[in-house]
Amino acid sequence: MQIKVQLSLARMSGNEQKFIQEAFDTNWIAPLGPNVTGFEQDLEHYLGSEKNFVCALSAGTAALHLALVRLGVSAGDEVICQSLTFAASANPIRYQGATPVFVDSETDTWNMDPGYLEEAIRDRIRVTGRPPRAIIVVDLYGMPAKLTEIRSVADQYGIPLVEDAAEALSSHYKGTPCGTWGDYAALSFNGNKIITTSGGGALVTRSAAEKAEVLSLATQARDAAPHYQHTRVGYNYRMSNICAGIGRGQMCVLDEYRGMRRINNLRYRHALAGLPGITLQQEPGADFYSNFWLSVLQVNPSEAGVDREELRCLLDAEGIESRPLWKPMHLQPVFADCPYYGAHVSETLFDRGLCLPSGPLVEQPDIERIARIIRNRVQGNQSDVI
Ligand SMILES: *Cc1c(COP(=O)(O)O)cnc(C)c1O
C-alpha cells in the first residue's frame, strides 16, 4: 500500500518551536501571555490594523458564538445562515436558543445567494413580524462570497453581518481581505485549516472597545474588583500562550502556504483539463482571490459516465483521501425543522462535489497520480461508449 495522500495536513514552518520555547523559558505556560498578544498583533497587521481588532480564542466555533452573544441573539430569535457549510457555522445559533434560517448557494461562488437572502429576509419579516437578528455568510473552501452584495442586502434591512472566514484567511474580495467584511468575522486555526495553532480561532471586531468586551466574555466576564465578581455570564474561550506560539510561527508562512495551495489548484486544473463532466471550483472573476484552501471538483455523472462517490472510492483504494463537500445544513437531521430558502444549488453541489488533497505536503507527482486515476475512469468509460 502506498503512503496515504491526505486531504489537508498541517505543516510547521520551523519557527513555532522558537515561540513555544520562549513561553517555556519565561514560564508563560498559563493561559495568557506574550504569544497571545503577539499573535493578535500579527493578525491585525495582516488584515490591516486600523480597522481590525483581533481576539485570539480557543476555536473558530467559539468566535462565532461570541459574535452572536455580542449581537444579543437569544431565544426566539432567527439567524440567517448559509446552508452549504460546516455545522460549526450554524451550531452557535442553537447555543443561543435561536433558530437558524438556511439560505441556498449560487452556482458561481458556491456561497450565499444574495437573491435568496433577500427573499428569506422578506419572508421572515412577513411570517414573524421582524427581521432576523443576524446573517452568517461563509467563504467556502477559501472562495470569497459576493460580500458587497450580501453587505448591501444586510444594510438595507439593518441586519448585522457575521463573516465566517474560517476557511478563507489570506483570500480577498475586491482587494479587501476575507475576515474583515462583517460586523464580526470568525477565523479558525484548526489542524486542517490554512494555518493552525493545533486548535484555535479568532474573532475579528471593528473597534478596540468591542475587542475588550469580547475578551472579557472569553475570560469568564470578571468585573474590575480585587475578588471574583461577575455581573454577566462568561465563557472560557481564550487561546493559550502555547497555541498562540504555534500561530506566530505559522504567520511567517501564511502567504507561502497560500501560494502552495494555489499552485496545487492550478496543477489540478491542468491535469484534469478537457475531461468531460469534470470541473474545478474557480474564481468567478477578477474581484475574487481564493486561497484555494481545498481544491474541489464537480462531477457531472451524465457527462463523465461516473459519479462522485465512485471516484472517491477509486481514490480511496489507491490510498488517496478525498471527501464529499459539506452536506447542506437544511438536509441535516439536527436542523430538519428549520426554514430554508432557495432551490437545489447546494444539494447539487453536494451530490457532485469532491474535495481533493490540497495541503502544502501534496506535490506534483501526487496530483499527476490523482488525475491519472480520474482520467482513466472517465476516458475508459468514454471509449466503452464509443
Ligand atoms: C473549521 C470551520 C469552523 C470552525 O472552526 P473550529 O476552529 O474548528 O471551531 C467554522 N466554520 C467553517 C466554515 C469551518 O470550516
The ligand as an ORCA input file, in Angstrom:
! r2SCAN-3c Opt
* xyz 0 1
  C     -13.417     24.958     10.640
  C     -14.637     25.749     10.453
  C     -15.292     26.357     11.537
  C     -14.978     26.080     12.979
  O     -13.705     26.299     13.395
  P     -13.125     25.476     14.651
  O     -11.845     26.195     14.912
  O     -12.937     24.073     14.187
  O     -14.093     25.579     15.775
  C     -16.387     27.167     11.290
  N     -16.830     27.362     10.039
  C     -16.258     26.776      8.970
  C     -16.803     27.062      7.612
  C     -15.149     25.943      9.139
  O     -14.604     25.348      8.076
*
